[in-house]
Amino acid sequence: MKIIAHRGASGLAPENTLKAVDQALKSEACAIEVDVYRSGDRLMVIHDRWLHRRTNGTGQITRTSLQQLEALDAGEGEKIPSLRQVLERVAGRCDINVELKGDDTLELAHQVIDYACEHYGFSTDQFLLSSFNHHLLAQSRQLRPDLKLGALTACLPVDLAAFAQQLGAYSINCDVDFTNQALVEDAHQRGLKVFVYTVDEEEDIEMLSQWKVDGIFSNFPCRARAKTGSKVSAAKQVWAD
């Protein structure tokens, strides 16, 4: 079972910052998940649209200039990094899940991934693009069929994992509170991977392990790795086993 550092090792450092990324790498997570909004010609790594929730700023990220964003404190003196900065720091050492948070993020995400593959030691197999906006995933499937897609859901769909299969997704990324064994089995029968968020409790880890989910998102990747015995290999990780 893969351990995916949720917003970096966000239980140990301010989420979605370079410090959290460094902690995730030290924890030997198999992958790191980050969230991105667009600001100008950059993708900024931040989860919330409203700045006061995660920084010392105010207002909406989409209405704040890049210069203003770069001056904000994201916690413990950390700045809001760009996706390119995160990928430069990781340098291909583990897989990356980029969650697209804004409607205008897709094209630039493709460009940054290509740049990282050319300059930072990644391969396209190491990237998973996910979103709750399934229209973006459908567009990505058309434009870049070489990139893996993670179909996010915060519910238990009536048709279980059928929607993710219809999107041509690689995985269904589902909320631990709405995940059951039937969903996991249905996804696997459709050839999908199952990644579950956000999993920090030992009982949840044990339950999901018994259901044979493929990975969990955790704020404490080192603790989760110790519980599951999962460890990044010396070679580059790729989502496919």
Protein Blocks (a to p, Z undefined) as FASTA:
>chain_A
ZZddeeijfklbcehiaklmmmmmmnopabdcdddddehjaccddfbfblklmmcbecjf
klccfklmmmpceeghiacddfklmmmmnnopaccddddfbfklmmmmmmmmmmmmmmno
pafklpccddfblmlmmmmmmmmmmbccddddfbdcfklmmmmmmnopabdcddfklgcf
klmmmmmmnopacdddddfbfklmmmmmmnopabdcdfblmlmmmmnopacdfbdcdfbZ
Z
